[in-house]
Amino acid sequence: MPPGKSRGGSWRGVLRGGRQLRHITDGAPGGPLLRLFVRLVRRPLLPAVRIWRRNIQLRVVAATLLMSLAVVLALGFVVIAQVSKGLLDAKEEAAQSQAAGGFAVAQEKANTPFAVDGPDATDNKVGRDASTWMNSLVKQLASGGQTAFEVVALGAGTGTGEQTAPGAQGVKGARASGNVDPTASVPLTLRRSVNHATGTFKTFWQIRYTAGAGEKTPEPALVIGKRLTDINGDPYDLYYLFPLTQEEESLNLVKVTIATAGVFVVVLLGAIAWLVVRQVVTPVRMAAGIAERLSAGRLQERMKVTGEDDIARLGEAFNKMAQNLQLKIQQLEDLSRLQRRFVSDVSHELRTPLTTVRMAADVIHDARVDFDPVTARSAELLAGQLDRFESLLSDLLEISRFDAGAADLQAEPIDLRDVVRRVIDGAEPLAEHKGTRIRVLGDTQPVIAEADARRVERVLRNLVVNAVEHGEGRDVVVRLASAGGAVAVAVRDYGVGLKPGEATRVFNRFWRADPARARTTGGTGLGLSIAVEDARLHGGWLQAWGEPGGGSQFRLTLPRTADEPLRGSPIPLEPEDSRGNRARAAAEAAGPGSHPDGRTERTERDPIPPRPAVTTALPVPADPTALPGNGSRVVARPADQSAAQEDGSGGGR
């Protein structure tokens, strides 16, 4: 049907027909219908595939059954072939011997006067009825078989014509014993061979019976024939038909026996394989379960060992390994506990002398106007370092609480906008000193979350102060967003940025990107470590992104409700104004013949296709196990943020 026309004269019908056409087209290989079919077929198979992949005992037993079945089938075919060949060879040898004797007797009776006894016998051979003689000959020869064979006599020249249907009459001189159909029971090819050559010929065929034999079914037979002469010297063909019914029954019995024995052997081998594999797999499964419980912290678990075989030695070695691991872990825990206690005790014990030193330093600092310049400067340095010492002691105490698992979360519904305002107010003096402007985006709507306001404020204060300190005097952007079950605060600076791999190391204790870089705010090196612990305590993420010369961004993501698992963040970790995104966007705007740096390529030798702008990147979380899910979305940047899209720095933490 051409586009724009329909049988109903309706555009709606045209559109509906187009959809149906597309559905039919989609059903081609690789289309949605094929994928749907594959999905429907795979769905019920997935549990079986999962069981197959996880159960080694099932795989071993199945492989044993398949290989056993293949061996039994191959052996069965060989045995049946050998038995069949043996039966046929024996039958053929006996049949040839018996047929040769019959042919000799028949020829002797034809050559000897008064060879055939009967009511129609005459004193001499001349004038005798050859037809009567042949009937009598067939009866006499067949009577010695006692159903072991049948005899068929055909007149000479019968093999030159077409084979007639079973029971047909008119074939010259056709005679048979036992209601055998003479023409149908002797194949045409054998008759031709007998008619055109001398000697004995044989073939395998079927004995077919006339209607007078009832419903007797055809049976396989070995047919042996030879050209002879009758009492008048005329040629005729004599055939012996040896039924193979007994051999066929014997062969069927062998087949049934082999099949029954094969099934029994396959089942027996499968059961043996199942028992043997079970003896090996059961300890392995036990070891796997105990290993899982050991990894879960139940270090007292041990394997049950019985016997002295290889499995028993494996169990003993496993138990020794678990015991040594438990001992080492206990030693490490004791050492860590001693270290944490030492740090906590030292921090507490240092507070008393620090308070005394602080009082004396304050007195000296207040009286520095009366000192000479060198002494006055020393008093100022003493006061500053004492401030940093107090901060370091506070951070060490906080870290010791996290290490000891004694940190307490006092979560309550708070508006993160209020926390951000307090943090910015506290950072304003440092920002003015650095010539940095702090801008807030996304604060038009409430950003509510159940969190500990003190800890969140400490995290954001650390992020904002770091951004101002390392922002090279450029703007610092604080962005808030809320979506789904998560809220996020991102702090973006435009300083020197972070080198590859530093986004994860930045949260290590006392780590600094540039050890030679001075700390104007007197940081302790534990701020980001405490911040990431605060984020984890909330069940959230604290993640970092940065690029050399393109600044950095730290993102704090918290669940809207306490104890709710996070599935994503409403703010992408990589900011939209990152240098890589700007380069790709410029390349896309310039077209396929342009480079990201603005150069135009005139030749078509190495064309550069446009790349779509990437607005999100895979985050590098502080906690390697805390990867965000698919809840990330791109937050549109307001127009007033374009001023912040300049290269700069934020790294070097």
Disulfide bonds with the S-S distance in Angstrom:
none
